[in-house]
Amino acid sequence: MVASSNPDAAPLVTILSREQSIYGQLLAIAAEERTAIVDRDLPALRGVLQRKQDMLGRLSDLEDRRIL
């Protein structure tokens, strides 16, 4: 792994790994969102959208750390 050969890369590898995990969760959330829309299930849609916003906020924080 890159982190073992370059200690300066370790924080970047950690951030990118967390971003990858969040993108995976966002894919699952998108499927739930689509299902809630098709089923016209407004309470479920509200919950899914809140989780999506939370994930997007976490992703934004990680991207900010990666850029710095």
Backbone bond lengths (Angstrom), bond angles and torsions (degrees), N, CA, C in turn:
res aa  C-N    CA-C-N  psi(-1)  N-CA   C-N-CA  omega(-1)  CA-C   N-CA-C  phi
1 M - - - 1.452 - - 1.529 108.92 -
2 V 1.303 117.22 150.35 1.451 122.73 -177.36 1.520 111.90 -61.53
3 A 1.324 116.92 -37.10 1.464 120.79 -175.66 1.526 111.90 -60.66
4 S 1.320 117.90 -32.83 1.455 119.26 -178.32 1.521 111.91 -74.40
5 S 1.334 118.12 -27.86 1.458 120.06 -179.42 1.518 112.41 -87.15
6 N 1.311 118.02 -20.01 1.456 121.82 -179.32 1.526 108.62 -140.68
7 P 1.339 117.87 103.31 1.469 119.77 -177.26 1.526 113.42 -61.33
8 D 1.324 117.37 -25.21 1.463 119.86 178.77 1.528 111.69 -69.76
9 A 1.324 117.01 -21.69 1.460 121.32 -178.89 1.531 112.40 -83.52
10 A 1.318 117.70 -16.11 1.469 120.98 -175.61 1.530 113.05 -55.24
11 P 1.345 119.08 -46.79 1.475 117.74 178.89 1.533 112.52 -62.63
12 L 1.315 116.89 -37.44 1.471 120.23 179.08 1.524 110.69 -65.62
13 V 1.313 116.67 -42.93 1.460 120.52 179.14 1.526 110.05 -62.02
14 T 1.318 117.18 -40.49 1.465 121.09 178.52 1.523 110.78 -63.35
15 I 1.320 116.84 -45.78 1.466 121.01 179.85 1.525 110.53 -62.44
16 L 1.326 116.74 -46.20 1.465 120.16 -179.13 1.528 111.11 -63.85
17 S 1.304 117.62 -36.12 1.462 121.24 177.27 1.524 110.66 -64.57
18 R 1.317 116.37 -42.88 1.477 119.98 177.96 1.529 110.95 -65.36
19 E 1.348 116.59 -39.54 1.464 119.95 177.54 1.524 110.46 -61.91
20 Q 1.319 116.55 -42.28 1.460 120.83 179.03 1.531 110.45 -59.84
21 S 1.315 116.81 -42.18 1.452 121.26 178.83 1.534 110.83 -62.45
22 I 1.316 116.36 -43.37 1.469 120.11 -179.84 1.517 110.86 -65.27
23 Y 1.346 117.41 -41.63 1.463 119.42 177.56 1.527 110.70 -60.76
24 G 1.323 117.71 -37.70 1.458 120.66 175.83 1.521 111.72 -62.89
25 Q 1.327 116.12 -42.34 1.459 120.17 177.70 1.527 111.27 -65.12
26 L 1.334 116.26 -36.77 1.467 120.04 178.54 1.529 111.43 -64.95
27 L 1.322 117.30 -34.44 1.466 119.85 175.67 1.525 110.69 -62.59
28 A 1.322 116.72 -44.20 1.462 120.41 178.26 1.528 110.84 -65.01
29 I 1.316 116.56 -40.08 1.468 120.97 179.18 1.523 110.12 -64.27
30 A 1.334 117.18 -39.38 1.474 120.62 178.97 1.523 110.71 -61.36
31 A 1.330 117.35 -38.99 1.465 120.56 177.60 1.527 110.53 -64.88
32 E 1.338 116.29 -42.25 1.469 120.07 177.89 1.531 110.54 -64.97
33 E 1.315 116.23 -38.79 1.468 120.98 179.37 1.534 109.90 -62.51
34 R 1.320 115.73 -45.80 1.464 120.58 179.65 1.529 110.43 -60.70
35 T 1.324 116.92 -44.07 1.459 120.92 179.41 1.526 110.91 -61.98
36 A 1.322 117.06 -43.60 1.469 120.74 179.87 1.520 110.83 -63.03
37 I 1.323 116.51 -37.77 1.473 119.88 179.30 1.525 109.95 -67.78
38 V 1.329 116.65 -47.71 1.468 120.68 -179.13 1.519 110.61 -61.77
39 D 1.335 116.61 -39.65 1.469 120.92 179.94 1.528 113.00 -80.48
40 R 1.320 116.15 -5.48 1.474 121.89 -177.19 1.525 111.18 55.26
41 D 1.320 114.47 43.00 1.463 121.76 -178.33 1.533 108.44 -100.73
42 L 1.329 115.50 87.58 1.464 121.16 -174.49 1.532 113.11 -61.96
43 P 1.336 120.02 -43.84 1.470 118.44 177.91 1.540 112.39 -60.06
44 A 1.332 116.70 -41.91 1.469 119.73 178.35 1.527 110.11 -64.77
45 L 1.332 116.38 -41.02 1.463 120.55 179.74 1.525 111.15 -61.81
46 R 1.311 116.33 -41.24 1.471 119.77 177.81 1.529 111.23 -60.18
47 G 1.323 116.12 -44.56 1.452 120.09 179.14 1.519 112.34 -63.94
48 V 1.321 115.94 -42.78 1.464 120.65 179.51 1.523 110.16 -64.36
49 L 1.313 117.11 -42.88 1.470 120.26 -179.54 1.526 111.33 -65.23
50 Q 1.317 116.91 -34.23 1.467 119.41 177.22 1.528 110.30 -66.45
51 R 1.331 116.24 -44.02 1.471 119.55 176.97 1.524 111.25 -62.54
52 K 1.334 115.83 -38.53 1.468 120.14 178.52 1.527 110.32 -62.78
53 Q 1.322 116.76 -44.32 1.474 120.58 178.41 1.531 110.96 -61.56
54 D 1.322 116.51 -41.86 1.463 120.87 177.84 1.528 111.11 -60.13
55 M 1.329 116.14 -45.79 1.469 120.59 179.92 1.528 110.70 -64.75
56 L 1.313 117.20 -41.14 1.468 120.32 179.62 1.528 110.85 -65.37
57 G 1.327 117.00 -35.40 1.465 120.46 176.47 1.517 111.03 -65.61
58 R 1.335 116.44 -43.23 1.470 120.28 177.90 1.525 110.91 -63.85
59 L 1.331 115.79 -40.16 1.455 120.38 179.08 1.526 111.05 -64.12
60 S 1.308 116.28 -42.06 1.465 120.71 178.37 1.521 111.40 -61.45
61 D 1.325 116.27 -42.33 1.474 120.44 177.64 1.515 111.45 -60.98
62 L 1.339 116.21 -43.71 1.466 119.62 179.28 1.524 111.36 -65.67
63 E 1.329 117.04 -40.35 1.468 119.85 178.84 1.521 110.73 -63.34
64 D 1.314 116.35 -39.06 1.477 119.50 176.88 1.520 110.84 -61.51
65 R 1.331 116.99 -41.95 1.477 120.70 178.70 1.522 111.00 -66.11
66 R 1.330 116.76 -35.67 1.455 120.69 -178.49 1.520 110.89 -69.11
67 I 1.308 117.95 -36.78 1.460 122.40 -177.78 1.510 110.99 -71.92
68 L 1.340 117.75 -33.34 1.449 120.77 -178.83 1.446 111.31 -71.31
